[in-house]
Amino acid sequence: MKSTLVFFFAVFTSVSLLSAQNNTSYWQQHVDYMMDVTMDVKTYQYSGTQKLTYTNNSPDVLNRVYYHLYFNAFQPGSEMDVRLQQVKDPDGRMLNEGKSRIAALSESEMGHLHVQSLTQDGTAVSFNEEGTILVVDLVNPIPSGGKTVLDMEFKGQVPLQIRRSGRNNKEGVALSMSQWYPKLSEYDFEGWHPNPYISREFHGVWGDFDVKLTIDKDYTVGGSGYLQNPQEIGHGYATPETKVKTKGKTLTWHFKAPNVHDFMWAADPDYIHDVVKMDDGPDLHFYYKNDPEIIENWKNLQPKTADAMRFFSKNIGKYPYDQYSVVQGGDGGMEYAMSTLITGKRKFGSLVGVMVHEMAHSWFQHVLATNESKHEWMDEGFTTFISSLCMNEVMEQGLENPFEGSYKGYYALVNSGLELPQGTHADRYATNFAYGISAYSKGSIFLSQLGYIIGQDKLMETIRKYFEDFKFKHPVPNDIKRTAEKVSGMELDWYLTDWTQTTNTIDYAIKSVDADGEKTKVVLERIGEMPMPLDLLIAFEGDVQETYYVPLQMMRGEKENPYPTLKRAVVEDWAWAHPTYELIIDKPLSSIKAIVIDPSQLMADVDGENNVYQPE
């Protein structure tokens, strides 16, 4: 087993790019935001204007658009509040003494985001606020290939920090401003996605952001985008010899974020701002509280962040922006465009771990922008997979199987009886336990187990080709499957179907091992409903080991030998509908010391006890 895993990790240095596939029928919408916002740091209320230029690249005429008004979720009686009180295992961060913190918010503590006026190309339009969604009936339909300009005035109030966004989090960060502005809903080949904000994931339109933020002059701001006016700001941005002259009590920070689908910022009067300039990567910005308890960890975090950036750029694809910011704030860790919000009072290993996970999302969500509400396992799971490998390297963990935790989580989910198909909408899970394991652990196994099926070198080729072909797009599950098929030459529809659209489990067993004259007959049994190819390791007397590979017939292909130092026999395909399979070993039973199904343990077989044979 160890040799297999060593081989698995070795392939990262020798992966080659394949040419991008031709996606001639693909289209996606485009939106450009220009926003000018003023924040009152005493009342935590803000007002702003938004000029939104929307390009309809769809083949359809659009008569209506939708906006997300996320802050309206943080009000007593909201859908988020009601759902929080219904879920069997609610998020502890959102509770106080077992009760909903949202339900207890006073008028000055709750969040809200309201549109004051809205015009389309200069003409007032009709709109209606429905919880966290604004429904807008357009004056003039937007034709296919057409553009329209939507001008808006809006006002908001920042809620107490409860989930992701908010003010005055538990570590004392003043403003964690994510999901803070009226955000246009995405329209794609499936139609509109105006999902109410209940607590989980997001989906956004690709575009360019131009944001001006006016705030108290003592506050340092960091997050998405490139600062356009450093010499007017100071706060570590201006050169030491430059004297910034401030008129009045506020400063206006001007940011531009190109080709992103979200924009986050955070602000605090006590932020330390450090910059690490990588020779082989982007500038890394760090914003963290001037707190003696955390400064050493945040200084030590900086070279690890550079290591992680190199790892991901090497093994997925080059990070496409010139800047990445790690910002203390929020309520745990959450990814955003060109940045992340993470809580900072952690042990060093935990601090590195949350940074690595959220940075990995810069690829699996903020460049490969899946619809997280429908396919949460594609961003959370793929991020968990690659960040597990990254942590094993940058933290020198030396783990033989860095995915072991994901497999344990998945087996616990299967045994709980709470599993739902991964195709379940993120908001429809009745428990956070089932959602978390399905999205993170089972989603991670989708890739590690795919490596078992097609080969580890082909898996890494698949990941890099997937990135190259679908960066700055909205990939769906079929895209990762088709990419793997093109790289491996195998048919993999069965894998995507069973693993993500059902709760079928994998359970293969060694049913019997009997003498057959001078040979040995091994009968294998498929107990679970999900099909898989099989690797068998047989140990013979004299310290001889050989492997037998049983391809799955519906794959219509075979992987290369994952154990190049061992002799391998490729035997007849196993047609899935047959519950048993007979394998004849050309050696006597007395010579066999052990037989093991899947010595790599990368196949998620729910019962490992029946995978091993040893003579009594």
Steps between C-alpha positions, in 0.01 A plus 500: 500500500774745589665470160171588333456817702861604449444460126179703530681798646795473265293563189435864591838604363451342160151597387463642150233732367267380230338723241175668594180345379271682260197639685332674207148482643589645839386848600494701822372838608720799579451784746705809588450668836586860586423572864556802723432422865525697826526315833411654838719308746296622799156388386624219270270632233607569143359645183609469145438525131546221251526523125469155353557426133350164413582312180255231395711235327220244525284402200195620695313827539496607866193678637605489865814498714562412863738632764621337821456710815692274736501719811121468527560144623621636833157601626268320743256286308708483182532173311850461640368549853213255453720236338756538777232409751387199297832327424571214738866597551518880453827686454628585848636834381143610437371405845505650846413256778344273241277769349519687172714811522313644202169478684646708784632787286367845582421753230843661532678162495328332206610525141313643208558599139234705324485648151385860501472557127570308179499604136563315176675714240368808679139383542361397838417132532264306726663289770390300801702387800428140600723415795854467366393530135409813303268428207535754218262526205686668219359790300666374185580131450870429444541325165753226438835672457365825646614718788320706760609737778335474841559796734419448866506678834511273805537509877616233739573420860773258603373232739681371801741231385298179485589321178776606257409871493461751775642742749706451815577131468618295796861604434412868494520566125275798431365422152492175303323610185407200289166458322448869575381658170201441270640217288345402169379142484650268242312393188643200317392207282275384786333840539507740796647406839339742749554273800400653835788534744441229758862454612709305257647568158508749212495546123594816314544666162849551359597863455714797601461694824587867552433588865554823690466474876492803729569417866653646817862595429632286787373175345718277285316320220594175327331234288421454131649712225800722435522832682502781241598797719770387747663843521171648622452231762819431693438210738812323378412547133678827433879514473678597827614835364145596398299706744130438461297808568155415626219751476213431734426189702470248218696344218371359176655167399474415130525135397472320167450124473507367143332181386354384832152406618497653848658779705586493871664752730582523868604798711637564847690787667753258654598295196865428437559485125793294369592435137708209370613536140552160339755469220296221343150603595267779604547756774364360825322740737430422866262695722479403867433659836780661697459234769817367673340156526480449124776710341767227505266245339395748230863582422582129474190446285642715222769264359252210526253702293765545232571123510130424458471743209787323323350156569158584357640689201718202418243225545180669377600797286661840535320739735358757256509819709789717620381516861359281774391621845466307825276704730412442863123517544181307456403200710731221383623492143334602176634553150449810289636648180880551531473464878371318804356582841627279781491518876849553634516388864602143425785261562752531220409172332134598496584845364698348214226243440220753461719721280588205274138389465369847421784575260426176313151641442665767286520223241199285590233769511652835421650393168305179442171659605256216556148567621572423865134473593449209260848349478659588832711181491684631193651795685512378861597145411761584239641765734520245782682256271766740378544677835557163671787438260628854549499476881685170480776676310526851644458384860717190444234278655637182346157340479487176305141573403408869542140420402440261789282750685272541199446125474425471873247782470332337202472162675345674802245663271409168338455336839290789630217441254486875433671502161331673207622497140765762431266652243286627788476881513721634779205655683296180498710299743320438828829481693824691481678170564369342180566814298855542629610141445334481157651827379846482653585133563304319230583780258871453573471125450349561157849605390719267708288204392504622140877468526454139605281442192700674225845520660659773711694656214184519291315655795747787522487548123123514536517768769735718302301460178176569686650825627636601162175425315252644749677786678283812520194292416224318689587128471241235587552136608500371146800721421735333747374158387551576131845642571599178679363294211704694246817466704456133590323364193247329730122526525410645841131587489432216743736657752347846493149352513545259789729712716320834472139423408430202727594374842615165361799364688809303400541164670707226343600183683721196470224241517713185487851375429527129412747256351439412136751224444841667481327835457287721724148625435412836652135605495439872535159641588335834435277579797448874453313646205778727378737345244879536512808347340713301742868480587596182685832455676600137563787412730663163432751305700857613459410870535363512144220748424297530184196704403194410297291766332131435433375777267138605516345414167297822468820705531608374156861554598782413738728707720875462498667293770498705823761264649780508239738301719256208523397251235141566389248282320212670322212253505159484337259792548230474765154583363327685784168311501674175593514482881806274508824460307736202485872556483739209442847540649762284332654399834395256772293614794777405740726768351260786572563696820248780452265665249397864528245697297628854433824523697503877435180545703394772257184312401228600747393146586261527795603163649873445508471186710397285203779636278773282652566126487759325714515122548425384850 
